[in-house]
Amino acid sequence: MDNRYNRHNRRKYNLKVHIVLVTKYRKQLLKDSIADDVKQKIFNIANAYGYEIIAIETDKDHIHFLLSYDTTDIVKIVKQETTYYLWHKYGSLLSKQYWKKKIFWSDGYFVCSIGEVSSATIQKYIENQG
């Protein structure tokens, strides 16, 4: 089994982003309880939106985190709007192809991020910042 991908129902994905946030004027404020509170708030936000924090670390004036995410909402919108458009424009043709109206796409999808650096490299970088 390929463990590089997250699987949920009929979708498979592997999307990660490395985010760096810097304090205004590079003020060295991310220390002690402020750093802990910022990390906890980011974890809370990630949990609320269904993201996963893979690694997180603060320095005095910035924070790094590696986040895994799903694109369900984006794919849902693209599928809905293109289906509506195509049925509006090509309804007579599509009605001969599909017994159930207003469908065009299959239920599942695959998505994978691309980039120059592996997530393992970024995670190692973030952990070495602390």
N, CA, C and O atoms as a GROMACS GRO file, in nm:
protein
  520
    1MET      N    1   0.084  -0.119   0.000
    1MET     CA    2   0.000   0.000   0.000
    1MET      C    3   0.089   0.125   0.000
    1MET      O    4   0.189   0.130   0.072
    2ASP      N    5   0.054   0.223  -0.077
    2ASP     CA    6   0.130   0.348  -0.090
    2ASP      C    7   0.088   0.445   0.019
    2ASP      O    8  -0.022   0.500   0.015
    3ASN      N    9   0.175   0.468   0.117
    3ASN     CA   10   0.142   0.554   0.231
    3ASN      C   11   0.172   0.701   0.207
    3ASN      O   12   0.155   0.783   0.297
    4ARG      N   13   0.217   0.735   0.086
    4ARG     CA   14   0.247   0.876   0.058
    4ARG      C   15   0.120   0.960   0.046
    4ARG      O   16   0.126   1.083   0.054
    5TYR      N   17   0.006   0.896   0.028
    5TYR     CA   18  -0.117   0.969   0.002
    5TYR      C   19  -0.218   0.952   0.115
    5TYR      O   20  -0.227   0.845   0.176
    6ASN      N   21  -0.292   1.057   0.141
    6ASN     CA   22  -0.406   1.051   0.233
    6ASN      C   23  -0.525   1.002   0.153
    6ASN      O   24  -0.545   1.042   0.038
    7ARG      N   25  -0.605   0.915   0.213
    7ARG     CA   26  -0.721   0.860   0.145
    7ARG      C   27  -0.845   0.884   0.231
    7ARG      O   28  -0.845   0.857   0.351
    8HIS      N   29  -0.949   0.936   0.167
    8HIS     CA   30  -1.079   0.956   0.231
    8HIS      C   31  -1.185   0.928   0.126
    8HIS      O   32  -1.187   0.991   0.020
    9ASN      N   33  -1.273   0.835   0.157
    9ASN     CA   34  -1.382   0.798   0.065
    9ASN      C   35  -1.327   0.776  -0.075
    9ASN      O   36  -1.249   0.684  -0.097
   10ARG      N   37  -1.367   0.859  -0.170
   10ARG     CA   38  -1.326   0.840  -0.309
   10ARG      C   39  -1.223   0.942  -0.353
   10ARG      O   40  -1.215   0.975  -0.471
   11ARG      N   41  -1.144   0.993  -0.260
   11ARG     CA   42  -1.041   1.088  -0.298
   11ARG      C   43  -0.907   1.048  -0.239
   11ARG      O   44  -0.900   0.984  -0.134
   12LYS      N   45  -0.802   1.087  -0.308
   12LYS     CA   46  -0.667   1.056  -0.267
   12LYS      C   47  -0.585   1.182  -0.290
   12LYS      O   48  -0.593   1.243  -0.397
   13TYR      N   49  -0.505   1.221  -0.190
   13TYR     CA   50  -0.430   1.345  -0.206
   13TYR      C   51  -0.303   1.344  -0.122
   13TYR      O   52  -0.289   1.269  -0.026
   14ASN      N   53  -0.211   1.430  -0.163
   14ASN     CA   54  -0.087   1.452  -0.090
   14ASN      C   55  -0.048   1.598  -0.114
   14ASN      O   56   0.024   1.630  -0.209
   15LEU      N   57  -0.096   1.686  -0.029
   15LEU     CA   58  -0.073   1.829  -0.043
   15LEU      C   59  -0.016   1.884   0.086
   15LEU      O   60  -0.075   1.872   0.193
   16LYS      N   61   0.100   1.944   0.073
   16LYS     CA   62   0.164   2.003   0.189
   16LYS      C   63   0.218   2.140   0.151
   16LYS      O   64   0.258   2.163   0.037
   17VAL      N   65   0.217   2.230   0.248
   17VAL     CA   66   0.268   2.363   0.224
   17VAL      C   67   0.354   2.404   0.343
   17VAL      O   68   0.320   2.379   0.459
   18HIS      N   69   0.466   2.467   0.313
   18HIS     CA   70   0.556   2.521   0.415
   18HIS      C   71   0.525   2.669   0.428
   18HIS      O   72   0.539   2.745   0.332
   19ILE      N   73   0.482   2.710   0.546
   19ILE     CA   74   0.443   2.850   0.569
   19ILE      C   75   0.539   2.911   0.669
   19ILE      O   76   0.572   2.851   0.772
   20VAL      N   77   0.585   3.032   0.638
   20VAL     CA   78   0.669   3.108   0.729
   20VAL      C   79   0.601   3.242   0.752
   20VAL      O   80   0.574   3.316   0.657
   21LEU      N   81   0.573   3.274   0.878
   21LEU     CA   82   0.515   3.403   0.915
   21LEU      C   83   0.617   3.480   0.997
   21LEU      O   84   0.676   3.427   1.091
   22VAL      N   85   0.638   3.605   0.961
   22VAL     CA   86   0.738   3.689   1.027
   22VAL      C   87   0.666   3.802   1.100
   22VAL      O   88   0.571   3.860   1.047
   23THR      N   89   0.711   3.833   1.222
   23THR     CA   90   0.651   3.944   1.296
   23THR      C   91   0.682   4.076   1.227
   23THR      O   92   0.786   4.092   1.164
   24LYS      N   93   0.591   4.170   1.239
   24LYS     CA   94   0.610   4.303   1.181
   24LYS      C   95   0.738   4.365   1.238
   24LYS      O   96   0.763   4.361   1.358
   25TYR      N   97   0.817   4.422   1.149
   25TYR     CA   98   0.946   4.484   1.183
   25TYR      C   99   1.044   4.384   1.245
   25TYR      O  100   1.143   4.423   1.308
   26ARG      N  101   1.015   4.257   1.227
   26ARG     CA  102   1.098   4.149   1.283
   26ARG      C  103   1.119   4.165   1.434
   26ARG      O  104   1.226   4.135   1.487
   27LYS      N  105   1.015   4.212   1.500
   27LYS     CA  106   1.019   4.225   1.646
   27LYS      C  107   1.034   4.086   1.706
   27LYS      O  108   0.964   3.993   1.664
   28GLN      N  109   1.122   4.070   1.801
   28GLN     CA  110   1.151   3.940   1.860
   28GLN      C  111   1.054   3.911   1.975
   28GLN      O  112   1.090   3.915   2.093
   29LEU      N  113   0.930   3.883   1.937
   29LEU     CA  114   0.821   3.864   2.033
   29LEU      C  115   0.779   3.719   2.052
   29LEU      O  116   0.706   3.687   2.146
   30LEU      N  117   0.824   3.631   1.964
   30LEU     CA  118   0.779   3.491   1.970
   30LEU      C  119   0.867   3.412   2.067
   30LEU      O  120   0.948   3.328   2.028
   31LYS      N  121   0.847   3.442   2.194
   31LYS     CA  122   0.922   3.376   2.301
   31LYS      C  123   0.823   3.333   2.410
   31LYS      O  124   0.714   3.389   2.423
   32ASP      N  125   0.864   3.234   2.485
   32ASP     CA  126   0.792   3.190   2.605
   32ASP      C  127   0.642   3.167   2.577
   32ASP      O  128   0.606   3.092   2.486
   33SER      N  129   0.556   3.230   2.657
   33SER     CA  130   0.412   3.201   2.647
   33SER      C  131   0.352   3.251   2.517
   33SER      O  132   0.255   3.192   2.467
   34ILE      N  133   0.405   3.358   2.460
   34ILE     CA  134   0.351   3.406   2.331
   34ILE      C  135   0.376   3.300   2.223
   34ILE      O  136   0.286   3.270   2.145
   35ALA      N  137   0.495   3.245   2.219
   35ALA     CA  138   0.526   3.140   2.121
   35ALA      C  139   0.436   3.018   2.142
   35ALA      O  140   0.383   2.962   2.046
   36ASP      N  141   0.418   2.979   2.267
   36ASP     CA  142   0.331   2.864   2.297
   36ASP      C  143   0.186   2.892   2.256
   36ASP      O  144   0.120   2.805   2.199
   37ASP      N  145   0.138   3.013   2.284
   37ASP     CA  146   0.000   3.049   2.250
   37ASP      C  147  -0.021   3.054   2.098
   37ASP      O  148  -0.125   3.011   2.049
   38VAL      N  149   0.078   3.107   2.025
   38VAL     CA  150   0.066   3.112   1.879
   38VAL      C  151   0.061   2.971   1.822
   38VAL      O  152  -0.022   2.942   1.736
   39LYS      N  153   0.148   2.884   1.869
   39LYS     CA  154   0.147   2.745   1.822
   39LYS      C  155   0.012   2.679   1.850
   39LYS      O  156  -0.046   2.615   1.763
   40GLN      N  157  -0.038   2.696   1.973
   40GLN     CA  158  -0.165   2.635   2.009
   40GLN      C  159  -0.279   2.688   1.923
   40GLN      O  160  -0.365   2.611   1.880
   41LYS      N  161  -0.280   2.819   1.897
   41LYS     CA  162  -0.384   2.878   1.814
   41LYS      C  163  -0.378   2.823   1.671
   41LYS      O  164  -0.482   2.795   1.611
   42ILE      N  165  -0.258   2.807   1.617
   42ILE     CA  166  -0.243   2.750   1.483
   42ILE      C  167  -0.293   2.605   1.481
   42ILE      O  168  -0.361   2.565   1.387
   43PHE      N  169  -0.262   2.528   1.584
   43PHE     CA  170  -0.316   2.391   1.594
   43PHE      C  171  -0.468   2.392   1.599
   43PHE      O  172  -0.533   2.311   1.533
   44ASN      N  173  -0.526   2.484   1.676
   44ASN     CA  174  -0.672   2.494   1.687
   44ASN      C  175  -0.735   2.530   1.552
   44ASN      O  176  -0.837   2.472   1.513
   45ILE      N  177  -0.674   2.624   1.481
   45ILE     CA  178  -0.724   2.663   1.348
   45ILE      C  179  -0.716   2.544   1.253
   45ILE      O  180  -0.812   2.516   1.180
   46ALA      N  181  -0.604   2.476   1.253
   46ALA     CA  182  -0.586   2.360   1.166
   46ALA      C  183  -0.692   2.253   1.194
   46ALA      O  184  -0.751   2.198   1.102
   47ASN      N  185  -0.715   2.225   1.322
   47ASN     CA  186  -0.817   2.126   1.358
   47ASN      C  187  -0.956   2.169   1.313
   47ASN      O  188  -1.034   2.087   1.265
   48ALA      N  189  -0.988   2.296   1.329
   48ALA     CA  190  -1.120   2.347   1.292
   48ALA      C  191  -1.146   2.335   1.142
   48ALA      O  192  -1.259   2.313   1.100
   49TYR      N  193  -1.040   2.350   1.061
   49TYR     CA  194  -1.056   2.348   0.916
   49TYR      C  195  -1.014   2.216   0.853
   49TYR      O  196  -1.015   2.202   0.730
   50GLY      N  197  -0.977   2.118   0.934
   50GLY     CA  198  -0.941   1.987   0.881
   50GLY      C  199  -0.801   1.979   0.824
   50GLY      O  200  -0.774   1.892   0.742
   51TYR      N  201  -0.713   2.067   0.864
   51TYR     CA  202  -0.573   2.062   0.820
   51TYR      C  203  -0.493   1.984   0.923
   51TYR      O  204  -0.538   1.964   1.036
   52GLU      N  205  -0.376   1.940   0.884
   52GLU     CA  206  -0.288   1.870   0.976
   52GLU      C  207  -0.156   1.944   0.984
   52GLU      O  208  -0.093   1.971   0.881
   53ILE      N  209  -0.113   1.978   1.105
   53ILE     CA  210   0.018   2.038   1.126
   53ILE      C  211   0.117   1.924   1.141
   53ILE      O  212   0.109   1.846   1.237
   54ILE      N  213   0.210   1.913   1.049
   54ILE     CA  214   0.310   1.807   1.052
   54ILE      C  215   0.428   1.848   1.140
   54ILE      O  216   0.480   1.767   1.217
   55ALA      N  217   0.469   1.972   1.128
   55ALA     CA  218   0.579   2.025   1.209
   55ALA      C  219   0.555   2.173   1.230
   55ALA      O  220   0.500   2.241   1.144
   56ILE      N  221   0.598   2.223   1.346
   56ILE     CA  222   0.582   2.366   1.376
   56ILE      C  223   0.694   2.406   1.472
   56ILE      O  224   0.727   2.334   1.566
   57GLU      N  225   0.752   2.522   1.445
   57GLU     CA  226   0.858   2.571   1.533
   57GLU      C  227   0.866   2.723   1.523
   57GLU      O  228   0.848   2.780   1.416
   58THR      N  229   0.893   2.786   1.638
   58THR     CA  230   0.909   2.932   1.639
   58THR      C  231   1.054   2.968   1.662
   58THR      O  232   1.130   2.895   1.725
   59ASP      N  233   1.090   3.083   1.608
   59ASP     CA  234   1.214   3.150   1.642
   59ASP      C  235   1.169   3.282   1.703
   59ASP      O  236   1.049   3.305   1.715
   60LYS      N  237   1.258   3.367   1.740
   60LYS     CA  238   1.218   3.489   1.810
   60LYS      C  239   1.130   3.582   1.726
   60LYS      O  240   1.044   3.651   1.780
   61ASP      N  241   1.151   3.583   1.594
   61ASP     CA  242   1.076   3.677   1.510
   61ASP      C  243   0.997   3.611   1.397
   61ASP      O  244   0.943   3.680   1.311
   62HIS      N  245   0.991   3.479   1.396
   62HIS     CA  246   0.912   3.411   1.291
   62HIS      C  247   0.873   3.271   1.337
   62HIS      O  248   0.925   3.216   1.434
   63ILE      N  249   0.777   3.216   1.262
   63ILE     CA  250   0.730   3.079   1.287
   63ILE      C  251   0.726   3.005   1.155
   63ILE      O  252   0.688   3.061   1.052
   64HIS      N  253   0.766   2.878   1.158
   64HIS     CA  254   0.758   2.788   1.043
   64HIS      C  255   0.657   2.680   1.076
   64HIS      O  256   0.653   2.630   1.188
   65PHE      N  257   0.576   2.645   0.979
   65PHE     CA  258   0.497   2.524   0.997
   65PHE      C  259   0.472   2.456   0.864
   65PHE      O  260   0.458   2.520   0.760
   66LEU      N  261   0.468   2.324   0.870
   66LEU     CA  262   0.440   2.240   0.756
   66LEU      C  263   0.300   2.187   0.774
   66LEU      O  264   0.270   2.122   0.874
   67LEU      N  265   0.213   2.215   0.676
   67LEU     CA  266   0.071   2.187   0.688
   67LEU      C  267   0.028   2.095   0.575
   67LEU      O  268   0.065   2.117   0.459
   68SER      N  269  -0.050   1.994   0.607
   68SER     CA  270  -0.110   1.907   0.508
   68SER      C  271  -0.257   1.945   0.495
   68SER      O  272  -0.324   1.970   0.595
   69TYR      N  273  -0.307   1.950   0.371
   69TYR     CA  274  -0.445   1.994   0.351
   69TYR      C  275  -0.512   1.919   0.238
   69TYR      O  276  -0.446   1.852   0.157
   70ASP      N  277  -0.642   1.930   0.233
   70ASP     CA  278  -0.727   1.865   0.134
   70ASP      C  279  -0.790   1.974   0.047
   70ASP      O  280  -0.806   2.088   0.092
   71THR      N  281  -0.824   1.941  -0.074
   71THR     CA  282  -0.883   2.039  -0.166
   71THR      C  283  -1.030   2.010  -0.196
   71THR      O  284  -1.080   2.048  -0.301
   72THR      N  285  -1.098   1.943  -0.106
   72THR     CA  286  -1.236   1.902  -0.130
   72THR      C  287  -1.324   2.018  -0.175
   72THR      O  288  -1.400   2.005  -0.272
   73ASP      N  289  -1.316   2.132  -0.107
   73ASP     CA  290  -1.401   2.245  -0.143
   73ASP      C  291  -1.372   2.297  -0.283
   73ASP      O  292  -1.465   2.328  -0.358
   74ILE      N  293  -1.245   2.306  -0.320
   74ILE     CA  294  -1.207   2.355  -0.453
   74ILE      C  295  -1.260   2.260  -0.559
   74ILE      O  296  -1.322   2.302  -0.657
   75VAL      N  297  -1.235   2.131  -0.541
   75VAL     CA  298  -1.280   2.031  -0.639
   75VAL      C  299  -1.432   2.031  -0.650
   75VAL      O  300  -1.486   2.022  -0.759
   76LYS      N  301  -1.500   2.041  -0.536
   76LYS     CA  302  -1.646   2.043  -0.536
   76LYS      C  303  -1.700   2.160  -0.619
   76LYS      O  304  -1.791   2.141  -0.700
   77ILE      N  305  -1.644   2.278  -0.601
   77ILE     CA  306  -1.689   2.396  -0.676
   77ILE      C  307  -1.662   2.381  -0.825
   77ILE      O  308  -1.749   2.410  -0.907
   78VAL      N  309  -1.542   2.335  -0.860
   78VAL     CA  310  -1.508   2.316  -1.002
   78VAL      C  311  -1.602   2.214  -1.066
   78VAL      O  312  -1.653   2.237  -1.176
   79LYS      N  313  -1.625   2.102  -0.998
   79LYS     CA  314  -1.715   2.000  -1.053
   79LYS      C  315  -1.857   2.054  -1.069
   79LYS      O  316  -1.920   2.033  -1.173
   80GLN      N  317  -1.908   2.122  -0.966
   80GLN     CA  318  -2.044   2.174  -0.973
   80GLN      C  319  -2.060   2.276  -1.085
   80GLN      O  320  -2.154   2.266  -1.165
   81GLU      N  321  -1.971   2.372  -1.093
   81GLU     CA  322  -1.988   2.479  -1.192
   81GLU      C  323  -1.964   2.433  -1.334
   81GLU      O  324  -2.033   2.478  -1.426
   82THR      N  325  -1.868   2.343  -1.355
   82THR     CA  326  -1.847   2.293  -1.492
   82THR      C  327  -1.962   2.203  -1.535
   82THR      O  328  -2.003   2.206  -1.651
   83THR      N  329  -2.014   2.124  -1.442
   83THR     CA  330  -2.129   2.038  -1.475
   83THR      C  331  -2.249   2.124  -1.514
   83THR      O  332  -2.314   2.098  -1.615
   84TYR      N  333  -2.278   2.223  -1.435
   84TYR     CA  334  -2.390   2.313  -1.465
   84TYR      C  335  -2.371   2.377  -1.603
   84TYR      O  336  -2.463   2.379  -1.684
   85TYR      N  337  -2.253   2.429  -1.629
   85TYR     CA  338  -2.222   2.495  -1.757
   85TYR      C  339  -2.239   2.398  -1.874
   85TYR      O  340  -2.304   2.431  -1.974
   86LEU      N  341  -2.181   2.279  -1.862
   86LEU     CA  342  -2.186   2.183  -1.972
   86LEU      C  343  -2.329   2.135  -1.998
   86LEU      O  344  -2.368   2.118  -2.114
   87TRP      N  345  -2.407   2.112  -1.892
   87TRP     CA  346  -2.546   2.070  -1.912
   87TRP      C  347  -2.629   2.182  -1.974
   87TRP      O  348  -2.719   2.156  -2.054
   88HIS      N  349  -2.599   2.303  -1.938
   88HIS     CA  350  -2.671   2.417  -1.996
   88HIS      C  351  -2.638   2.429  -2.145
   88HIS      O  352  -2.727   2.454  -2.226
   89LYS      N  353  -2.513   2.410  -2.181
   89LYS     CA  354  -2.468   2.428  -2.320
   89LYS      C  355  -2.488   2.303  -2.406
   89LYS      O  356  -2.521   2.314  -2.524
   90TYR      N  357  -2.468   2.184  -2.348
   90TYR     CA  358  -2.471   2.060  -2.426
   90TYR      C  359  -2.573   1.959  -2.371
   90TYR      O  360  -2.552   1.838  -2.380
   91GLY      N  361  -2.681   2.008  -2.317
   91GLY     CA  362  -2.780   1.922  -2.253
   91GLY      C  363  -2.833   1.811  -2.341
   91GLY      O  364  -2.849   1.698  -2.294
   92SER      N  365  -2.861   1.840  -2.467
   92SER     CA  366  -2.918   1.736  -2.554
   92SER      C  367  -2.818   1.623  -2.580
   92SER      O  368  -2.857   1.506  -2.586
   93LEU      N  369  -2.693   1.657  -2.594
   93LEU     CA  370  -2.589   1.554  -2.613
   93LEU      C  371  -2.568   1.475  -2.484
   93LEU      O  372  -2.562   1.352  -2.486
   94LEU      N  373  -2.556   1.545  -2.373
   94LEU     CA  374  -2.529   1.478  -2.245
   94LEU      C  375  -2.644   1.391  -2.199
   94LEU      O  376  -2.622   1.287  -2.136
   95SER      N  377  -2.767   1.431  -2.230
   95SER     CA  378  -2.883   1.351  -2.188
   95SER      C  379  -2.885   1.215  -2.258
   95SER      O  380  -2.949   1.122  -2.208
   96LYS      N  381  -2.817   1.202  -2.370
   96LYS     CA  382  -2.806   1.073  -2.439
   96LYS      C  383  -2.696   0.986  -2.378
   96LYS      O  384  -2.694   0.865  -2.401
   97GLN      N  385  -2.606   1.046  -2.301
   97GLN     CA  386  -2.493   0.973  -2.243
   97GLN      C  387  -2.518   0.930  -2.098
   97GLN      O  388  -2.468   0.826  -2.055
   98TYR      N  389  -2.595   1.009  -2.025
   98TYR     CA  390  -2.618   0.982  -1.883
   98TYR      C  391  -2.766   0.964  -1.856
   98TYR      O  392  -2.849   1.045  -1.898
   99TRP      N  393  -2.800   0.854  -1.786
   99TRP     CA  394  -2.941   0.828  -1.756
   99TRP      C  395  -2.991   0.921  -1.646
   99TRP      O  396  -3.111   0.949  -1.638
  100LYS      N  397  -2.901   0.968  -1.563
  100LYS     CA  398  -2.939   1.059  -1.455
  100LYS      C  399  -2.893   1.200  -1.495
  100LYS      O  400  -2.775   1.221  -1.522
  101LYS      N  401  -2.985   1.292  -1.497
  101LYS     CA  402  -2.950   1.428  -1.539
  101LYS      C  403  -2.857   1.496  -1.440
  101LYS      O  404  -2.850   1.462  -1.322
  102LYS      N  405  -2.788   1.592  -1.493
  102LYS     CA  406  -2.702   1.682  -1.415
  102LYS      C  407  -2.582   1.614  -1.351
  102LYS      O  408  -2.538   1.653  -1.243
  103ILE      N  409  -2.530   1.511  -1.417
  103ILE     CA  410  -2.402   1.456  -1.374
  103ILE      C  411  -2.304   1.468  -1.490
  103ILE      O  412  -2.345   1.472  -1.606
  104PHE      N  413  -2.177   1.474  -1.459
  104PHE     CA  414  -2.075   1.474  -1.561
  104PHE      C  415  -1.948   1.406  -1.511
  104PHE      O  416  -1.888   1.326  -1.583
  105TRP      N  417  -1.908   1.438  -1.389
  105TRP     CA  418  -1.783   1.386  -1.332
  105TRP      C  419  -1.808   1.265  -1.244
  105TRP      O  420  -1.917   1.249  -1.188
  106SER      N  421  -1.708   1.180  -1.231
  106SER     CA  422  -1.716   1.070  -1.135
  106SER      C  423  -1.706   1.127  -0.994
  106SER      O  424  -1.670   1.243  -0.976
  107ASP      N  425  -1.738   1.045  -0.893
  107ASP     CA  426  -1.738   1.092  -0.755
  107ASP      C  427  -1.598   1.122  -0.701
  107ASP      O  428  -1.582   1.215  -0.621
  108GLY      N  429  -1.499   1.047  -0.741
  108GLY     CA  430  -1.366   1.060  -0.682
  108GLY      C  431  -1.276   1.157  -0.754
  108GLY      O  432  -1.312   1.215  -0.856
  109TYR      N  433  -1.157   1.174  -0.698
  109TYR     CA  434  -1.053   1.254  -0.762
  109TYR      C  435  -0.919   1.227  -0.698
  109TYR      O  436  -0.911   1.171  -0.589
  110PHE      N  437  -0.814   1.265  -0.767
  110PHE     CA  438  -0.676   1.256  -0.718
  110PHE      C  439  -0.613   1.392  -0.731
  110PHE      O  440  -0.634   1.462  -0.831
  111VAL      N  441  -0.534   1.432  -0.632
  111VAL     CA  442  -0.462   1.559  -0.638
  111VAL      C  443  -0.332   1.543  -0.561
  111VAL      O  444  -0.328   1.477  -0.458
  112CYS      N  445  -0.226   1.605  -0.612
  112CYS     CA  446  -0.096   1.595  -0.548
  112CYS      C  447  -0.021   1.726  -0.572
  112CYS      O  448  -0.022   1.779  -0.684
  113SER      N  449   0.043   1.777  -0.470
  113SER     CA  450   0.120   1.900  -0.487
  113SER      C  451   0.252   1.869  -0.555
  113SER      O  452   0.301   1.756  -0.551
  114ILE      N  453   0.307   1.971  -0.618
  114ILE     CA  454   0.437   1.955  -0.681
  114ILE      C  455   0.530   2.060  -0.621
  114ILE      O  456   0.485   2.164  -0.574
  115GLY      N  457   0.656   2.032  -0.625
  115GLY     CA  458   0.750   2.128  -0.570
  115GLY      C  459   0.892   2.079  -0.584
  115GLY      O  460   0.916   1.965  -0.622
  116GLU      N  461   0.983   2.166  -0.555
  116GLU     CA  462   1.124   2.136  -0.569
  116GLU      C  463   1.181   2.066  -0.447
  116GLU      O  464   1.282   1.996  -0.458
  117VAL      N  465   1.119   2.082  -0.332
  117VAL     CA  466   1.174   2.031  -0.207
  117VAL      C  467   1.077   1.930  -0.147
  117VAL      O  468   0.956   1.951  -0.149
  118SER      N  469   1.129   1.822  -0.094
  118SER     CA  470   1.042   1.721  -0.033
  118SER      C  471   0.994   1.769   0.103
  118SER      O  472   1.058   1.852   0.168
  119SER      N  473   0.880   1.715   0.146
  119SER     CA  474   0.827   1.753   0.276
  119SER      C  475   0.920   1.708   0.388
  119SER      O  476   0.926   1.773   0.493
  120ALA      N  477   0.991   1.598   0.369
  120ALA     CA  478   1.087   1.553   0.472
  120ALA      C  479   1.198   1.655   0.490
  120ALA      O  480   1.241   1.680   0.603
  121THR      N  481   1.245   1.714   0.381
  121THR     CA  482   1.349   1.816   0.388
  121THR      C  483   1.298   1.939   0.462
  121THR      O  484   1.368   1.994   0.547
  122ILE      N  485   1.176   1.981   0.432
  122ILE     CA  486   1.117   2.098   0.499
  122ILE      C  487   1.096   2.068   0.646
  122ILE      O  488   1.126   2.152   0.731
  123GLN      N  489   1.045   1.949   0.679
  123GLN     CA  490   1.022   1.914   0.818
  123GLN      C  491   1.154   1.914   0.896
  123GLN      O  492   1.159   1.963   1.009
  124LYS      N  493   1.260   1.861   0.836
  124LYS     CA  494   1.390   1.860   0.901
  124LYS      C  495   1.440   2.002   0.922
  124LYS      O  496   1.497   2.034   1.026
  125TYR      N  497   1.416   2.090   0.822
  125TYR     CA  498   1.456   2.230   0.832
  125TYR      C  499   1.382   2.299   0.947
  125TYR      O  500   1.443   2.370   1.027
  126ILE      N  501   1.251   2.277   0.956
  126ILE     CA  502   1.171   2.340   1.062
  126ILE      C  503   1.218   2.292   1.199
  126ILE      O  504   1.234   2.372   1.291
  127GLU      N  505   1.241   2.162   1.212
  127GLU     CA  506   1.284   2.108   1.341
  127GLU      C  507   1.421   2.160   1.382
  127GLU      O  508   1.448   2.175   1.501
  128ASN      N  509   1.507   2.186   1.285
  128ASN     CA  510   1.641   2.239   1.317
  128ASN      C  511   1.641   2.387   1.350
  128ASN      O  512   1.740   2.440   1.399
  129GLN      N  513   1.529   2.455   1.323
  129GLN     CA  514   1.518   2.598   1.354
  129GLN      C  515   1.499   2.622   1.504
  129GLN      O  516   1.536   2.728   1.555
  130GLY      N  517   1.440   2.525   1.573
  130GLY     CA  518   1.404   2.540   1.712
  130GLY      C  519   1.514   2.530   1.810
  130GLY      O  520   1.491   2.542   1.930
   0.00000   0.00000   0.00000
